[in-house]
Amino acid sequence: MKERKIEYEILKAILIISIVVGHTLATSLINVFWYHVPGFFMLTGYFSKSSILDGKYLNINSVLINRLRRYVLPYFSYSIVLYILFQQEPVIKNLVRVLLGGGWNVGLYSYPFWFINALFVTTIAFDLILCAFRKVQFRIVEKKVMVASLFTVVWMFIHCSTVYPFLIYLPWSIGQSLGAIVFVYVGFMMKGVTLKWWHCIFPFFAIGFILLHYFHPEIDCHLNMCPMTYRNIVIDIIIPLVFVITFYILSLGLSRIPWISAALGYVGSASFTIFFIHAAVIAVWPWSMTWWTVLSAVYGGTLLHLILNKFNITRILFIGK
């Protein structure tokens, strides 16, 4: 398999560091919730192998097995190991929490795990939707319009749900997946788009929004995907996209600096492991929440990833490969 370009690994590093920061520090200048989790969903869509341009048959069994290995097996592996280490509640209660997943599984170390559940549900749903449209007897342009219309409706529905919320959390982040699948679609639509000179306006837009929010805090992107907090149907999609493109441009620049490229490339490749353990590291950090906490979670996750990746059994159980 062709290796992923280093700039994408650097972008993943920026996003995972932002997630750790979001769970550790309160930053006054920039709100990492504007872009960090949506950015990962966009990358998932960008690297999706799905297509509506051909009539290839989707082997749902193969897709399901792949997703179970990639997302579900590590989810249960980390849940078991971290429960043994923390034992914060009775085993039956924890088992029910883990099996329900999503918003039900909010514990000392497990509150970020909803994202993994959402990845599993969202990627399968996205593949099935595109597979269904491949079989429809319409022209490609018409199919693209229909797909765009579908996800527009989903995006409108998820914003309505903030006004009229679900009565309970749906298991395995099914509710959160409604917002996630739109960001996956946005990333999917960016496939094949090459960077042009005029894309340099995106960093200026990002800086402008930061300054605007700093001086006028009421102007904000109220985006928090776990509790399904959405406010503006336009801003909630534009701002994450602006910041992800901005950080991609930054990643391209950083990829030209060898030692920074190598360091962030390792962090990006370990983002999956960092995601699973960073809340546990934060929970046991003996001092106040500082940038040292962030550094420890990122460095510890990267080191653990390198160790787990050396053995087949740990690679399968905890990395999903």
C-alpha positions in Angstrom: 0.0 0.0 0.0 1.3 3.4 -0.9 2.3 5.4 2.2 0.3 8.4 3.1 2.0 11.7 2.4 3.8 13.2 5.4 1.7 16.5 5.3 -1.4 14.4 6.2 0.3 12.8 9.1 1.4 16.3 10.3 -2.2 17.5 9.9 -3.4 14.5 12.0 -0.8 15.5 14.6 -2.1 19.0 14.8 -5.7 17.7 15.2 -4.8 15.2 17.9 -2.8 17.7 19.8 -5.8 20.0 19.6 -8.1 17.3 21.0 -5.7 16.8 24.0 -5.6 20.6 24.5 -9.4 20.8 24.3 -9.6 18.2 27.2 -6.9 19.8 29.2 -6.6 23.6 28.9 -8.9 26.6 28.4 -7.4 28.6 25.5 -8.6 32.2 25.2 -7.4 32.9 21.7 -8.6 29.9 19.7 -11.3 27.3 20.5 -10.1 23.9 19.3 -13.7 22.7 19.3 -14.1 24.7 16.1 -12.2 22.2 14.1 -10.5 19.3 15.8 -13.0 16.4 15.7 -14.7 17.6 12.4 -11.2 17.6 11.0 -10.7 13.9 11.7 -14.1 13.1 10.1 -13.1 15.2 7.0 -9.9 13.2 6.7 -11.8 10.0 7.0 -14.0 11.1 4.1 -11.0 12.3 2.1 -9.3 8.9 2.3 -12.5 6.9 1.8 -12.3 4.4 -1.0 -16.0 4.7 -1.7 -17.2 6.1 -5.0 -20.5 6.9 -6.8 -18.7 7.0 -10.1 -18.5 3.3 -10.8 -20.8 0.3 -10.4 -18.5 -1.9 -8.3 -20.3 -4.1 -5.9 -19.7 -3.3 -2.3 -18.8 -6.4 -0.3 -20.6 -5.4 2.9 -19.1 -8.4 4.8 -15.6 -7.3 3.9 -16.4 -3.7 4.9 -17.9 -4.8 8.2 -15.0 -7.0 9.1 -12.5 -4.2 8.2 -14.4 -1.7 10.4 -14.7 -4.2 13.3 -11.0 -4.8 13.2 -10.1 -1.1 12.8 -12.5 0.4 15.4 -14.4 -2.0 17.5 -11.6 -4.4 18.5 -9.3 -1.6 19.8 -12.3 0.0 21.5 -13.0 -3.1 23.6 -9.3 -3.8 24.1 -8.6 -0.4 25.6 -11.9 -0.5 27.5 -10.8 -3.7 29.2 -7.2 -2.7 30.0 -8.2 0.8 31.3 -11.0 -0.6 33.4 -8.5 -3.0 35.0 -6.1 -0.1 35.7 -8.8 2.3 37.1 -11.7 0.1 38.3 -13.8 3.3 38.9 -17.1 1.4 39.1 -18.6 -2.1 39.4 -17.8 -4.4 36.5 -21.4 -4.9 35.4 -22.1 -1.2 35.3 -18.9 -0.7 33.3 -19.8 -3.5 30.9 -23.2 -2.0 30.2 -21.6 1.4 29.6 -19.1 0.0 27.2 -21.7 -2.1 25.3 -24.0 1.0 24.9 -21.1 3.2 23.9 -21.5 6.8 22.7 -23.0 9.2 25.2 -23.6 6.4 27.6 -19.9 5.7 28.0 -18.7 8.9 29.8 -16.2 7.9 32.4 -12.9 9.1 33.9 -10.9 7.8 30.9 -13.7 6.9 28.4 -15.4 10.2 27.6 -13.6 10.5 24.2 -14.5 7.0 23.1 -17.8 8.2 21.6 -15.7 9.3 18.6 -14.5 5.7 17.9 -18.1 4.5 18.0 -19.1 7.3 15.7 -16.3 6.4 13.2 -17.6 2.8 13.1 -21.2 3.7 12.5 -20.5 6.7 10.2 -18.1 4.9 7.8 -20.4 1.9 7.4 -23.4 4.2 6.8 -21.5 6.4 4.3 -20.3 3.3 2.3 -23.9 2.0 2.2 -25.3 5.3 1.1 -22.8 5.7 -1.8 -23.3 2.1 -2.7 -27.1 2.6 -3.0 -26.6 5.7 -5.2 -24.2 3.7 -7.5 -27.1 1.4 -8.3 -29.5 4.1 -9.2 -30.0 4.6 -12.9 -29.2 8.3 -13.2 -26.4 10.3 -14.7 -23.3 11.0 -12.5 -24.2 14.7 -12.2 -27.7 13.8 -11.0 -26.3 11.3 -8.5 -24.0 13.9 -7.1 -26.9 16.4 -6.7 -29.0 13.7 -5.0 -26.2 12.8 -2.6 -25.5 16.5 -1.8 -29.2 17.0 -1.2 -29.4 14.0 1.2 -26.5 15.2 3.3 -27.9 18.8 3.3 -31.2 17.4 4.8 -29.2 15.5 7.4 -27.3 18.7 8.3 -30.5 20.6 8.7 -32.0 17.8 10.8 -29.0 17.7 13.1 -29.4 21.4 13.7 -33.1 21.0 14.4 -32.2 18.3 17.0 -30.4 20.9 19.1 -33.7 22.7 19.5 -35.7 19.5 19.8 -33.2 17.1 21.2 -33.4 13.3 21.3 -34.9 12.1 24.6 -32.0 9.8 25.3 -28.5 9.2 23.9 -28.7 6.6 21.1 -26.2 3.7 21.5 -22.9 3.7 19.7 -23.0 7.4 18.8 -25.8 6.9 16.3 -27.0 10.4 17.1 -23.5 12.0 16.8 -23.0 10.1 13.5 -25.6 12.2 11.9 -23.4 15.3 12.2 -20.2 13.2 11.6 -21.4 11.8 8.3 -21.8 15.4 6.9 -18.2 16.2 7.7 -17.1 12.8 6.1 -19.0 13.9 3.0 -17.2 17.3 3.0 -13.9 15.5 3.1 -15.0 13.1 0.4 -15.9 16.0 -1.9 -12.4 17.4 -1.5 -10.9 14.3 -3.2 -8.8 15.3 -6.2 -8.8 19.0 -5.3 -5.3 20.4 -5.8 -4.0 23.3 -3.8 -4.2 26.6 -5.8 -2.6 30.0 -5.1 -5.9 31.5 -4.1 -6.3 28.9 -1.3 -4.0 31.2 0.7 -7.1 33.2 1.6 -8.1 30.4 4.0 -5.4 31.3 6.7 -6.5 34.9 6.5 -10.1 33.9 7.0 -9.0 31.7 10.0 -7.0 34.5 11.6 -9.8 37.0 10.9 -12.4 34.7 12.6 -10.0 34.3 15.6 -9.7 38.1 16.0 -13.4 38.7 15.4 -14.2 36.2 18.1 -11.6 37.6 20.5 -13.1 41.1 20.3 -16.7 40.0 19.9 -17.1 36.6 21.8 -20.7 36.5 20.9 -19.6 35.7 17.4 -18.8 32.0 17.8 -19.0 28.6 16.2 -20.9 26.6 18.8 -19.7 23.2 17.7 -19.3 20.3 20.2 -20.1 17.0 18.5 -20.4 14.8 21.5 -23.3 16.5 23.2 -24.5 17.4 19.7 -24.2 21.2 20.2 -24.8 23.0 16.9 -26.0 26.6 16.4 -25.6 27.9 12.9 -26.2 25.8 9.8 -23.7 27.8 7.8 -20.9 28.7 10.3 -20.8 25.2 11.8 -19.7 23.8 8.4 -17.6 26.8 7.1 -15.4 27.4 10.1 -14.2 23.8 10.5 -13.5 23.6 6.8 -11.6 26.9 6.9 -9.4 25.8 9.8 -8.7 22.3 8.4 -7.6 23.8 5.0 -5.5 26.3 6.9 -3.8 23.6 9.0 -3.3 21.6 5.8 -1.4 24.5 4.3 0.6 24.8 7.5 1.3 21.1 7.4 2.7 21.5 3.9 5.1 24.1 5.1 6.1 22.1 8.2 6.8 19.0 6.0 9.7 20.9 4.5 11.5 21.2 7.8 13.1 17.7 8.4 13.1 17.5 12.2 9.7 19.0 12.7 8.3 16.8 9.9 9.7 13.7 11.4 8.5 14.5 14.9 5.0 15.5 13.9 4.8 12.6 11.5 5.4 10.2 14.3 2.7 11.9 16.4 0.3 11.8 13.5 0.8 8.1 12.9 0.2 7.5 16.6 -3.0 9.7 16.7 -5.2 6.7 17.2 -3.3 5.5 20.3 -3.0 9.0 21.7 -6.8 9.4 21.3 -7.5 6.3 23.3 -5.1 7.0 26.3 -5.0 10.8 26.6 -7.9 11.0 29.0 -6.4 8.3 31.2 -3.1 10.3 31.3 -4.9 13.5 32.1 -6.8 11.6 34.9 -3.6 10.5 36.7 -1.6 13.7 36.0 -0.5 14.7 39.6 -0.1 18.4 38.9 -2.4 21.1 37.6 -3.5 21.0 34.0 -0.8 22.7 32.0 1.0 22.3 28.7 3.1 19.7 30.4 0.0 17.6 30.7 -0.6 17.9 27.0 3.0 17.0 26.2 2.9 14.0 28.5 -0.3 12.7 26.9 1.0 13.2 23.4 4.5 11.9 24.0 3.2 8.9 26.1 0.7 8.0 23.4 3.3 8.2 20.7 5.8 6.0 22.7 3.0 3.5 23.5 2.1 3.3 19.8 5.6 2.6 18.8 5.7 -0.3 21.3 2.3 -1.7 20.4 3.2 -1.6 16.7 6.2 -3.9 17.2 4.2 -7.0 18.0 1.5 -8.6 15.8 -0.9 -9.3 18.7 -0.8 -5.8 20.2 -1.0 -4.3 16.7 -4.2 -6.2 16.1 -5.8 -5.7 19.5 -4.9 -2.0 20.1 -4.1 -0.5 16.7 -6.6 -2.4 14.6 -4.1 -3.4 11.9 
